[in-house]
Amino acid sequence: MALAIRNNLMAETAARHLGRSYDALGKSVERLASGLRINSSRDDAAGLAVRELIRADVAMFKQAARNAMDGVNLLQTAEGALAASDEILIRMKELAEQASNDTYSSAQRTIMDSEFGELMSEISRIATSTAYNEVELLSAAGTTINIHLGGTDKLAITSAAMTAAGLGLTSVAAVKEAWTHATYKSSADDIYVAAGDITDTTDDLLDFLFSAGGDSTEIDIGSYAASGITLNELVAAINTGAGYAMADAYLDTTYNAYRLRITSSTAGDSTLTFSAAGAAIGQLDGTAGNWIGDAASTDGSDASGTATLNSATNAEAALTVVTSAIGTKDSYRAQLGYWMNRLDAATTVLNIQSENLLAAESRISDVDVAVEMAAMTRNQVLAQAGTAMLAQANTMPQMALTLLR
């Protein structure tokens, strides 16, 4: 290499190597300071793309695990409410058993019935007021609550009506004491049935069976609104289709009651039968040419079908429905337990998936401290050497000047 004073090639070479060493040293410092091998796309473009996808999946699985825990909290809230209802139903069954005993007076049964009714109302209040973050699980049946467990995976939780009505405590298949009066004569072919306050609020509560001259038609009371069915509505709803017709219900001032007239064009002996839940309450027989009056009554719940303890018979019916309600409640409570166990298992799996993905991300993205420290030490030595050589190279033009003196 020629000795020159215009261009210092040694200094240019030393400066180039020194700059490279400083760049490598700066990269090592950046990696060690951040803990990441890949800090920008120029470090590893393919590795960066894979890492970002993994990070997105990790975030999703972690949120899915939190979703599962939220679902567990929802189910625990509902299960706690059912635990409270459980104690209430146990007390209701105890009261029903007590009221079934004939050693108690009507006044004493009234006291039992009052507590029974309040407990029933409390069951409904608990069911309608139980919610987790405004999500209700016990107030109505059929609502689906999806707990997302990552991507498109989800657990469908179905709500149930754990109110008094939902548990069947307001669906006793019986009627309150009812009286009937019937008249019949062959010339008019009429039977009059009077009732003080007959309403039907449950399905198939009353069946009317009318027969005349060997022909008969069964009239079934179907599904009606919970507010009750009046006699006039009953008239409008029933179509006998066999030569029998029901006239409008009207107030008879003589009997001081509503009367329902059933007419037939067929002469002959006639029978009108009332039945509840498949069992006959009473039967009114009419013979052609004769006037006949009769009365039929039965014990049971009131017309709304709600369980009561105002009689031994009603208490026995209430005992049956409370036992059924306990079974219904326990069945759904067990279902809540199944769902909680599934969500616990799902949480464990989601956490494991997150850990595995984090391990993969670490292998791609994290810096190997030992390797990087070795590289940094090497680059430090090279930078120091480069600095020293650059200083020496800068003195070479001075050597050329000595020849000019």
ROLUMNU-171355 format. One record per atom (N, C-alpha, C, O): x, y, z; residue in one letter. Coordinates in steps of 0.05 Angstrom, whole numbers, plus 5000, padded with zeros to 4 digits. Last residue first. Layout:
# ROLUMNU-171355
XYZA
...
# end
This chain:
# ROLUMNU-171355
520753415093R
522353605108R
525353595099R
526953745109R
518052995070L
518153245056L
519853455070L
520253675059L
518052575105L
519752545081L
520052805066L
521952845051L
514252735141T
517052735150T
518952715126T
521252815127T
509452645115L
510452925117L
513352935126L
514853125118L
508552105124A
509252205097A
510452485097A
512152555081A
507052105177M
509551975169M
510452065141M
512852095136M
502152355174Q
504252495188Q
507052375180Q
509052515178Q
499051955150P
499852195134P
502052355148P
503652485134P
498551595197M
500151525173M
500851765155M
503051785146M
495151695238T
497851815240T
499551765215T
501751875212T
490551415229N
490351715226N
493151845228N
493452075220N
491850915245A
491650975216A
491651275211A
492651365190A
491550955300Q
494150905287Q
494150985258Q
495951105247Q
486051015306A
487851225316A
490651205303A
491851405296A
484350535285L
483650785271L
485451015280L
486251185264L
486250185323M
487450185297M
486750435280M
488350525264M
482950325367A
485850355369A
487150365341A
488850535336A
477950195347T
478450465355T
481450515356T
482450725347T
478549645339G
478049825316G
478650115322G
479750255306G
478949475391A
481249445373A
480949625349A
482849745340A
473849615410Q
476249735422Q
478649715404Q
480249895401Q
470849285377A
470449575376A
472849725388A
473749925377A
472548785391L
473048875364L
472749175362L
474249305347L
470748785444V
473648755439V
474248855411V
476249005407V
465148815435Q
466549025451Q
469549025445Q
470849235441Q
464148355407N
463848605393N
465148835408N
466149025396N
465147985448R
466747975424R
466648245409R
468648345400R
461048135483T
463848145492T
465748155467T
467648305466T
456548015452M
457048285460M
459948325468M
461248525462M
456947455447A
457147625423A
457747915430A
459248045416A
456147315500A
458747245487A
459147415462A
461347505456A
451047505507M
453147625522M
455847555510M
457647725510M
448247165472E
448347445466E
450547585482E
451747775472E
448746675497V
449846705470V
450247005464V
452247085453V
446146785546A
448946695545A
450246745518A
452446845516A
440946945529V
442647135543V
445547045542V
447347215537V
437446895475D
439046715491D
441146885504D
443046975491D
431147245471V
434047235468V
435347025485V
434546985508V
424947005442D
426647085465D
429647065459D
430446885444D
422446795395S
422847075399S
424747155421S
426147365418S
422046235393I
422346395369I
423446675374I
425146775360I
421446065445R
423645945429R
424146115403R
426446135394R
416946355460S
419546415472S
421846305456S
423946435453S
412946125429E
413646405424E
416446465436E
417946615424E
412845625454A
413545645426A
414445925419A
416345965404A
411145775505A
413745635502A
414745655473A
417045705467A
406145965492L
408146155503L
410946035500L
412846175495L
403645495477L
404045695457L
406145905467L
407745995451L
403545235527N
404945115504N
405545315483N
407745325471N
400345585557E
403145525565E
404745415542E
407045495537E
395445545530S
396845805531S
399745765538S
401545895527S
394245005540Q
394645095513Q
396145365512Q
397945405495Q
393545035595I
395644875584I
396344955556I
398644975548I
388945355598N
391445455610N
393845295599N
396045405594N
385245025573L
385945285561L
388545395572L
390145505557L
384944605610V
385944555582V
386844815569V
388944825556V
382744875654T
385344745656T
386644695628T
388944755624T
377845035633T
379745235642T
382545115644T
384545245636T
375344545624A
376044715601A
378144925609A
379844985593A
374544375677A
376344225659A
377244385635A
379544375627A
370944775692D
373444745706D
375544595689D
377844675687D
366744665657L
368244915654L
370844915669L
372845025660L
365144165676R
366144195649R
367744445645R
369844445632R
363444305728N
365744125724N
366944145696N
369344125693N
359144635714M
361444755728M
363844575726M
366144665722M
355644265690W
356844485674W
359244605688W
361244675674W
354443935734Y
355743825710Y
357144045694Y
359444015685Y
351944315767G
354444185775G
355944065752G
358344095750G
347344405738L
349144625743L
351944525751L
353944625743L
345043905742Q
345943995716Q
347844225719Q
349844245704Q
343543915796A
345643725787A
346743805760A
349143785755A
339544295792R
341944365808R
344244175801R
346544255800R
335844015762Y
337144245750Y
339644325765Y
341644415754Y
334543625801S
335443545774S
336943775760S
339043735748S
332743925843D
335243765846D
336343685819D
338743685816D
327944125821K
330044305830K
332744165831K
334744265822K
325043645814T
325643825791T
327944005797T
329744045781T
324743455867G
326143305847G
326843465822G
329043445811G
321743865890I
324443815900I
326043655879I
328443705875I
317043805861A
318544045858A
321444015868A
323344115855A
315143315881S
315943335853S
317643575848S
319543565832S
314143485933T
316143265928T
317143275900T
319443245894T
310143845922V
312643945934V
314843735930V
317143805924V
306143515902V
307343715884V
309943825895V
311843885880V
304943205948T
305843075923T
307243275905T
309343215894T
303343585985L
305643415991L
306743285966L
309243265962L
298743765961A
301043945963A
303543785968A
305743855958A
295443325970A
296043405942A
298543585942A
300243555924A
295243356025E
296343116013E
297143175984E
299243085974E
292743856031A
295443816041A
296843576029A
299243576022A
287743746010N
289443935996N
292343906005N
294143925989N
286043386051T
286243296023T
288043476007T
289743385992T
285943716095A
287743486095A
288143386066A
290443306059A
286144416077S
284744176084S
286743946083S
288843966071S
289544826065N
287044896080N
285344656086N
283244686099N
294344866039L
294144676062L
291644726078L
291544666101L
295344865967T
294644985992T
294544776014T
294644536008T
297744995902A
297844815925A
297144975951A
298245195955A
293445255852T
295745295870T
295545115894T
293345075906T
289145265818G
290945035817G
293345055835G
295144895833G
285245645819S
287745715805S
289645475803S
291645495788S
281345445852A
280845435823A
283345505807A
283545425784A
284745065904D
282945265894D
282945275863D
284445115851D
284944345909S
286044605911S
284044805901S
281844735892S
279743955941G
282143985924G
283244255928G
282644395948G
273743575945D
275843725958D
278243735939D
278743555924D
267343645911T
269843505916T
271843685930T
271543935929T
260443515897S
262643685907S
265043515910S
264943265912S
253943585870A
256443435871A
258643625881A
258643855873A
246843505872A
249243665878A
251643485879A
251443255888A
240643535836D
242743395851D
245043585855D
245243795843D
234043435813G
236143615822G
238143455838G
237443265852G
229443335760I
231243225780I
233343425787I
234343565770I
223443195729W
225243405739W
226943285761W
225943145778W
221942755674N
222142815703N
223943055707N
225743105692N
222142635620G
219542695632G
219642765661G
217542845672G
227642205625A
225742345608A
223142385622A
222042205634A
232042345678T
230342155665T
228242305649T
227142495658T
238742495691G
236042605684G
234442395669G
235442285650G
243942535737D
242342365719D
239542495715D
238342595734D
250242755748L
247442835749L
245842675728L
246542685705L
255842605787Q
254242545763Q
251442625768Q
250242575789Q
262442825805G
259642765811G
258142725785G
259142795764G
267842735793I
267142885816I
264242825825I
263642775848I
271842205768A
269242335769A
268842485795A
269342375817A
278442325746A
276742205766A
274042355768A
274042605768A
281442615709G
280742345703G
278942205723G
277941985718G
281843125731A
284242955729A
283542665725A
284842495737A
275143115745A
277543275748A
279943085748A
279942895764A
268543145718S
270842995727S
273243175728S
273443375713S
261543085716F
263843265720F
266143095729F
265842915747F
256442895673T
258442805691T
260643015692T
261543115671T
249742795661L
251843005659L
253942935681L
253242925704L
245342415622T
247242425645T
249242645640T
250342665618T
238542245605S
241042405601S
242742395626S
241642375649S
233641895568D
235041935593D
237742075587D
239042015567D
230442285515G
231242045528G
232742105554G
233042335561G
231442625452A
229942565476A
230942315489A
232242145476A
235943075424T
235242795427T
233742745453T
234742825475T
237743575423S
235343515406S
234443235409S
232343155398S
239843895481S
240143675463S
237543635448S
235343665459S
243544395518T
241144295505T
241744065486T
244044055475T
245644665577I
246444475556I
243944355544I
242344235558I
246845265609R
244845085598R
245944925575R
247145035556R
249145485668L
250045415641L
248045205631L
247744995643L
248646035713R
247645775703R
248445725675R
248445915658R
250746345772Y
250946325743Y
250046045735Y
250745845748Y
245946485823A
248446365814A
248446365783A
246346395771A
240946505850N
243146695856N
245846585848N
247746595863N
236546225838Y
238746075851Y
241046255859Y
242946165873Y
233546655820T
232346465839T
234546325854T
234546295878T
236446925783T
235847065809T
234746875829T
234946925853T
241746715748D
239046635756D
238446755783D
239746695803D
245446985698L
244946995726L
242046925732L
240247065723L
248046545646Y
246546785655Y
246146765685Y
246446545697Y
251446335588A
251146325617A
249646575626A
250146795615A
248246145527D
249746335543D
249246295572D
247046225581D
248145435513A
247045705512A
248745885529A
250445795544A
250944925477M
251045075503M
250145355498M
251145505482M
248544335446A
249244615445A
249244735473A
247744645490A
249143735410Y
248743865435Y
249744155433Y
251744205418Y
250343475363G
247543545367G
247043675394G
244743725401G
255843435365A
254243185364A
251343255371A
250043095385A
259243865372G
259343725347G
257643475346G
258043315328G
260744205414T
260243925420T
260243765394T
261243535394T
265344665427N
263644585404N
263244285407N
265044135403N
267145195470I
266444905467I
264644865443I
262745015439I
267845745476A
270145575468A
269445295460A
270845165446A
263245985492A
264346065466A
266445875457A
266845835433A
262745755543V
260745715523V
261845765495V
261345615476V
267245965568L
267045675564L
264945615543L
265445435527L
265946495570E
268246415553E
268146115548E
268946025526E
261746445606N
261146545579N
263446475560N
262946405537N
264546265652L
262546095639L
261946185611L
261746025593L
271646415644T
268946455656T
267046285641T
267646155621T
277946215662I
275946205641I
273246235654I
272546085672I
284146545679G
281746395685G
279846405662G
280046565644G
289146735672S
287346905686S
284646775692S
283046875708S
292046405640A
292246365669A
290346535684A
289946485708A
288146185583A
289946365596A
289846335626A
287846245637A
287645475568Y
286645745570Y
288645915585Y
290445815597Y
286944865536S
288745065548S
287645345546S
286845435524S
280544545545G
283244555535G
284944765550G
284444825573G
275944115568I
276844385571I
279844395564I
281444265577I
272143685528D
274643725543D
275244025544D
275044165524D
266443335527I
267343605523I
269843655540I
269543655565I
263842775496E
265642875517E
266643145509E
267743185487E
257342545484T
259542705475T
261242795498T
260142875519T
252942005467S
254442165486S
256642325472S
257542245450S
246641665463D
248841805449D
250341975470D
249142075488D
242641475495G
244741285487G
247041415473G
249141295470G
239541935506G
238541725488G
240641535478G
240541445455G
245242295519A
242342305517A
241542095497A
242542075475A
250642545559S
249442335542S
246442355542S
245242425562S
256442895570F
253542915568F
252642695550F
253642655528F
261743075609L
260742845593L
257742855593L
256442835614L
266943515615F
264043495616F
263243255598F
263943255575F
272643585655D
271443455632D
268443445636D
267443365657D
277244055680L
274543945681L
273843815654L
274443925633L
282644135667L
281844125695L
279143995698L
278743835716L
285844165620D
284243925625D
283443905655D
283543695666D
290544625647D
289744455624D
288144215634D
288844085654D
287845135690T
289844935682T
288744765660T
286344755654T
283645455702T
286145585695T
288345385689T
290645465683T
277045575703D
278945365697D
281445505687D
281445645667D
271645705749T
273745795730T
275645565726T
275945385742T
265545805777I
267245605765I
269145735745I
268245875727I
262145985823D
264446125812D
266345925800D
268445865811D
257245695830G
257645955842G
259946115829G
259646355825G
253645395778A
256045395795A
256545675805A
256245865790A
248844975748A
249545235760A
251945205778A
252244995791A
246144715691V
248244675710V
248944945721V
249745125706V
240544425663Y
241644675673Y
243744605694Y
243244455712Y
238644095605I
239844055631I
241144315639I
242744425623I
233143985562D
235144165574D
236144055600D
234743935616D
228643815532D
231243685529D
233543865539D
235643885526D
223543965533A
225444175526A
228244055522A
229944185509A
220943475544S
219843655523S
221943865514S
222043935491S
223543225586S
223843115559S
222843305537S
223843295515S
227643585631K
224943495623K
225043425593K
226543555578K
231743715686Y
231443585661Y
228443535655Y
227043455673Y
236644065723T
233843995718T
233643885690T
235243945673T
241644115773A
240844035746A
237843985745A
236643885764A
247044415804H
244244365805H
243244305777H
244044455758H
253044365841T
251644365816T
248644315821T
247944185841T
258744645873W
256144515874W
254744555848W
255144745834W
265544515892A
263644635873A
260944495876A
260844255882A
271644625923E
268944525926E
266944665908E
266844915908E
276644675870K
275544745896K
272744635898K
271544545878K
280044135838V
278344375838V
277344425866V
277244245882V
286543905814A
284043875829A
282544135828A
283544335817A
292643865805A
290343765788A
287943705805A
287343475811A
296444425814V
295244195828V
292744115812V
291044275806V
300544815800S
299144645780S
298044385793S
298544165784S
304145105827T
301545235822T
299945075802T
298145175788T
308744825831L
307244865856L
304645005852L
303045025870L
312144735788G
309544585789G
307944625815G
306044475819G
316545035782L
316844785797L
314344635800L
314344415812L
314445485757G
316245305742G
316645045755G
317144835742G
311545705799A
310045605776A
311845405760A
310945195752A
315745855832A
313645675842A
312145545819A
311545305820A
321745835790T
319645975806T
317645765816T
317845525810T
325545645757M
325545535784M
323745705803M
324045705827M
326145505694A
324345655711A
324245525738A
322945315741A
332845525667A
330445375676A
328745555694A
329845725708A
337545595612S
336145685637S
333745515643S
332845365625S
343145245590T
340345305586T
339045375613T
339445245633T
349245365561I
347945335586I
344945415582I
344445635572I
353945115517A
351245235518A
349945165545A
349544925551A
360445275507L
358745105523L
356045245526L
355845475536L
364445305447K
362845425468K
361245215482K
360744995472K
369045475395D
368245285416D
366545435438D
367245655446D
371045835360T
368245765357T
367245565378T
364945495379T
375746125402G
374846095374G
371846045373G
370246205384G
374345945467G
376445965447G
375545915419G
374545695413G
369445865493L
371845735503L
374145735483L
375745545482L
363746215514H
365746165493H
368346075505H
369346195524H
357746015535I
360346085546I
362446015526I
362945775520I
351246235522N
353646105511N
356146205525N
356646445527N
345146085544I
347346255551I
349946115542I
350645905553I
338446065525T
341045945521T
343246145527T
343246365515T
332245965557T
334246165548T
337046025547T
337845895566T
328745585578G
329245595550G
331245795540G
331945785516G
324945905631A
326145675618A
326745725589A
325445895576A
326346415679A
324846305657A
326446085643A
328846075644A
329646495724S
327046625723S
325246505701S
322746515704S
334846315728L
332746165742L
329946275738L
328046155749L
338546645705L
338646365698L
336346195709L
335945965701L
340147275678E
338447115695E
338446825686E
338446775661E
344947755681V
344247515666V
342647335685V
343747245705V
346948175710E
344348215697E
343547975679E
341647995664E
351347935735N
351748135715N
349348175697N
349548195672N
347047445750Y
349947495750Y
350547685728Y
350247625704Y
341247375793A
342547445767A
345547485771A
346447555793A
335247285823T
337947175821T
339047235793T
337947145773T
329947425823S
331947635830S
334847535828S
336747695830S
326946985810T
326847215792T
328947425798T
329647585781T
328146625852A
328646555824A
328746795805A
330446815788A
326546905897I
329346825894I
329946765865I
332046855855I
321046945886R
322647185889R
325647125885R
327047265871R
319346405887S
319146565862S
320946815863S
322146885843S
320346305941I
321646145920I
321646295894I
323646305880I
316846655965E
319746705968E
321346545947E
323346635937E
311946425954S
312646685942S
315646745944S
316746865925S
312445975986M
312145945957M
312846205943M
314246205922M
312546206036L
314946066027L
314846025997L
316846045983L
307346406037E
309546586038E
312146456029E
313746586014E
304445916037G
304146106015G
306446306014G
307346375992G
306045696086F
306545556061F
306445746037F
308145726020F
303946066122E
306846036120E
307645896094E
309545976081E
298545966111S
299646236108S
302746226105S
303846346087S
297945436125D
297545506097D
298745786092D
299845836070D
298545456180M
300445306164M
300345396135M
302445426122M
293845756191I
296545856199I
298745726182I
300545856172I
290045396173T
290245656160T
292945786166T
294145916149T
290644976208R
291444936181R
291745206166R
293445236148R
288345216252Q
291145156253Q
292245106225Q
294545176219Q
283045256235A
284545506242A
287545446242A
289145616233A
281644726229S
281744896205S
283445146210S
284945236193S
286044316271S
283544446264S
283944616239S
286144656229S
289343676267Y
289343966268Y
286744086259Y
285343966242Y
289243136261T
289143236288T
289043536290T
288843646312T
289942936210D
287243026218D
287043126246D
284843186256D
295443146171N
294543006195N
291843116204N
291543356206N
297043486133S
295643246124S
294443096148S
292642926144S
300243866158A
297443936152A
295743696143A
293343706144A
305143586159Q
303743656184Q
300843716179Q
299143616194Q
306343556104E
306043316120E
304543366146E
302743206154E
306744106094A
304743946080A
304243686095A
301943596097A
311244246126L
308544356132L
306344196119L
304244156131L
315243946100E
314643896128E
311844006136E
310343866150E
315144196051K
314343916053K
313643836081K
311843686086K
317044696067M
314344666055M
313344376056M
311044326061M
322244566083R
320244666103R
317444646092R
315644586108R
324244416034I
324244226056I
322244316077I
320744146087I
323844896006L
322244675998L
322044456020L
320044326023L
327745196034I
324945286034I
323145046027I
321045006040I
332444926022E
331544946050E
328645026052E
327144926069E
332445025966D
332344745977D
331344746006D
329644586013D
333245555961S
330545455954S
330245175965S
328045095973S
338645565973A
336745705991A
333945605986A
332445566005A
340545275930A
341045175957A
339145305977A
338145175995A
339245625889L
337745365891L
338245235918L
336445095929L
343046015898A
340246085901A
338545825904A
336645825920A
347745725887G
347245825914G
344345905919G
343345855940G
346945635832E
346945405850E
346545495879E
345245355895E
347446155812A
344946015810A
344745785829A
342645735841A
352846255826T
350746435836T
348046295835T
346546305854T
355345845798Q
355445845827Q
353346025839Q
352245955860Q
354446015746L
353145775755L
353245755785L
351345655797L
357646485745L
354746495739L
353346255751L
351246275764L
362646265756N
361446445775N
358446475771N
356946495790N
363245965709V
363145825735V
361946005756V
360245915772V
363546385672G
361346195671G
361046035697G
358845995706G
368346615689D
365946765691D
363446585690D
361546625705D
371646185674M
371446255702M
368946425707M
367646405728M
371046225618A
370245975632A
369846035662A
367945935674A
373346725609N
370546675602N
369446435618N
367246445629N
378646605622R
377146795639R
374146775634R
372546795653R
379746265580A
379846165607A
378346345627A
377046255645A
379246635539A
377346405540A
377346285568A
375246205578A
383646955549Q
380947065552Q
378846845554Q
376946875570Q
387646575537K
387446685564K
384746815569K
383646785591K
386546485483F
386146265502F
386046375531F
384546265547F
387747005462M
385046885459M
384646675480M
382546665493M
393247055473A
391347245485A
388447135484A
386947175503A
395146625442V
395546625471V
393546815484V
392246745505V
393846815391D
392546575401D
392846555432D
390946475445D
397247255388A
394347295386A
392847055397A
390847085411A
402247015392R
401447195413R
398447245412R
397147265433R
402246725343I
402246585369I
401346765391I
399746675408I
402547155307L
400246975307L
400046815333L
397846785344L
407547365322E
405147525326E
402547355325E
400647415339E
411046945307R
410847035335R
408247185340R
406847145360R
410646935252V
409746705268V
409246785297V
407246705309V
412847435240A
410147365232A
409047135248A
406747145257A
418147385261L
416347585272L
413447525265L
411647555282L
420246985228G
419846935257G
417947125269G
416447055287G
420447265180A
418747025182A
418146965211A
415946905219A
424147685194A
421547745183A
419647505187A
417347545196A
428347855238D
427447595228D
424547625219D
422747605235D
430148395238D
431648195253D
430947915243D
432747745240D
426648685210R
429148645197R
430848445212R
432748325201R
422248745245S
422048555223S
424748495209S
425048285198S
424948775312S
423748895288S
423748685266S
425048475268S
426748445351N
425648705359N
424348855336N
422849045340N
428047825370I
426847965347I
425548215357I
423548205371I
429947695419R
431747655396R
430847805372R
432347905356R
428848065478L
427747945453L
429947915432L
431648095429L
430548355520G
430048065525G
429047925501G
428347685502G
432048875518S
429148815513S
428448525520S
426148465526S
437548855530A
435849045544A
432848975542A
431349005561A
439448475494L
439648425523L
437848605539L
436748525560L
438248745446R
437048485452R
437148415482R
435148325493R
441349215451E
438449225448E
437048965455E
435048965469E
446548995454V
445549155477V
442449165475V
441149135496V
446848765404S
447048595427S
445848745452S
444448625468S
446649235372K
444449025370K
444448845394K
442348765404K
451449485387G
448849615393G
446549415392G
444649425408G
455149125367L
455049165396L
452349295404L
451149225424L
454049185313A
453648925325A
453448945355A
451748815368A
455749725307D
452949635301D
452249375314D
450149345326D
461149685322Y
459349845338Y
456449765333Y
454749755351Y
463049365280S
463249265308S
461349415326S
459949305343S
462249715237R
460849455238R
460849345266R
458849225275R
465650135252G
462750185250G
461149925251G
459149905264G
470649865248L
469749975274L
466750025274L
465349965293L
470949765194H
470749545212H
469849635240H
468349495254H
471250305175R
469050125166R
468749885186R
466549825193R
475850495200A
473250615207A
470950435199A
468950415213A
479750175175A
479350155204A
476650275212A
475350165230A
479150365121T
478650085128T
478150045158T
476349905165T
480550905128E
477850835117E
477250545124E
474950485132E
485750865146A
483750975164A
480950905155A
479250855171A
488150645101M
488250495126M
486050595145M
484750445158M
487551055063L
486050805060L
486050645085L
484050505091L
487451685059N
488451505080N
486751245080N
484751225094N
489552105008N
487651895016N
488951715037N
491051605033N
493952465010R
491352555001R
489152355010R
487152455020R
498752235024I
497652435043I
494852525035I
493552655051I
501251555024A
500051795012A
499051985033A
498651915057A
504751005008L
504651205029L
503651465016L
505051585000L
501250434982A
502950674979A
502550865002A
500350885014A
501749765000M
500050005000M
501850255000M
503650275016M
# end
